[in-house]
Amino acid sequence: MTPAEIKPIISFEEFEKLDIRVGTITAVQEIPKSNKLMKLIVDFGDHTRQILAGIKQEREDPTEIEGKQALFVVNMADRKMAGEVSQGMLFDIGYADGVTPVLAMPETAVPNGTRAG
C-alpha cells in the first residue's frame, strides 16, 4: 500500500468540533434492504445509539465485533440509509486505502462514552 497524501491542514478549533467517543457494540443486526450495511447497537454509557456501518462484505461474520469497544463519531447529523437511521459513524481503519478494515479501539477497556482526542 502507498499511503495517501495528507489532507489539507485544519486548525485545532476545527478538530475540536469532532466528538469521537468509545462505545461498546452490544448487537450487530442485518439490514435486509442493504448489501453493505449492518446495524450496530452501541452503548455509550449514558445512552445507546443505532449506528449503520458498511461492514457486511468486509467480514466473513460481522457479528464477531459484538462485545468489542470501538471509536465512533457521535456528533454527526442523523442519516437515513436503506430505510434505517444512523446516529453516528464507526471510526474504522483501512477502508479509504483499500485495506481490509479493522476497528479503531482502545488498547484496554475504558468507560463507554470516553472521548478521544
C-alpha positions in Angstrom: 0.0 0.0 0.0 1.2 3.5 -0.8 0.0 6.0 1.8 -2.4 8.7 0.5 -1.4 12.3 0.5 -2.1 14.1 3.8 -5.3 16.1 3.7 -5.3 19.9 3.9 -4.3 21.4 7.2 -7.1 22.2 9.7 -7.0 24.3 12.8 -7.2 22.8 16.3 -10.6 24.5 16.7 -11.9 22.6 13.6 -10.5 19.3 15.0 -12.2 20.0 18.4 -15.6 20.1 16.6 -15.3 16.3 16.1 -16.8 14.3 19.0 -15.2 10.9 18.9 -16.1 8.5 21.7 -15.6 5.0 22.8 -18.7 2.7 22.8 -19.3 -1.0 23.2 -21.0 -2.7 20.3 -23.8 -4.7 22.0 -25.5 -6.0 18.9 -24.9 -6.3 15.2 -28.0 -6.8 13.1 -28.8 -7.5 9.5 -30.4 -4.8 7.4 -32.5 -6.7 4.8 -32.6 -3.8 2.2 -28.8 -3.4 2.1 -25.9 -5.5 0.7 -23.3 -3.5 2.6 -24.8 -2.1 5.8 -25.2 -3.7 9.2 -27.0 -2.1 12.2 -24.8 -1.7 15.2 -26.4 -1.1 18.6 -23.8 0.8 20.6 -23.6 1.6 24.4 -22.1 5.0 25.2 -22.5 4.7 28.9 -25.3 7.3 29.4 -27.2 6.3 26.2 -27.5 3.8 23.4 -27.4 4.6 19.7 -28.1 2.8 16.4 -25.2 3.3 14.0 -25.1 1.9 10.5 -21.8 0.7 9.2 -20.8 -0.8 5.8 -19.2 -3.9 7.2 -21.4 -6.6 5.7 -19.0 -7.5 2.9 -15.8 -6.7 4.9 -16.1 -9.5 7.3 -17.0 -13.2 7.0 -19.0 -12.8 10.2 -19.9 -9.2 11.0 -21.3 -10.3 14.4 -17.8 -11.1 15.5 -17.4 -7.5 16.7 -20.3 -7.8 19.2 -19.0 -7.0 22.7 -16.0 -5.0 21.4 -15.2 -1.4 22.2 -14.5 0.9 19.2 -14.4 4.6 18.3 -17.4 6.4 16.9 -18.1 9.9 15.7 -21.2 10.9 17.6 -21.9 14.5 16.6 -22.9 13.9 13.0 -26.5 14.7 11.8 -28.7 11.6 11.7 -28.7 10.0 8.2 -31.3 7.7 6.7 -29.9 4.8 4.7 -31.7 1.6 3.5 -34.8 2.6 5.4 -32.9 2.9 8.7 -31.5 5.9 10.6 -27.8 6.1 11.6 -27.0 8.2 14.6 -23.2 8.5 14.1 -20.3 6.8 12.3 -18.0 3.9 13.1 -14.4 5.2 13.0 -12.6 2.3 11.5 -9.1 2.0 9.9 -8.3 0.9 6.3 -11.4 1.3 4.2 -10.3 4.5 2.5 -7.0 2.9 1.5 -8.4 -0.4 0.1 -7.1 -2.3 3.2 -9.4 -4.8 4.9 -10.9 -2.6 7.6 -10.3 -3.1 11.3 -11.8 -1.4 14.3 -10.1 1.6 15.9 -10.3 0.6 19.5 -8.7 1.3 22.9 -5.8 -1.0 23.9 -7.5 -1.7 27.2 -11.1 -1.3 28.3 -12.2 2.2 29.2 -15.6 3.5 30.3 -18.1 3.8 27.5 -18.5 7.4 26.4 -14.8 8.2 26.9 -13.7 10.9 24.5 -10.8 10.6 22.0 -8.6 13.5 21.1 
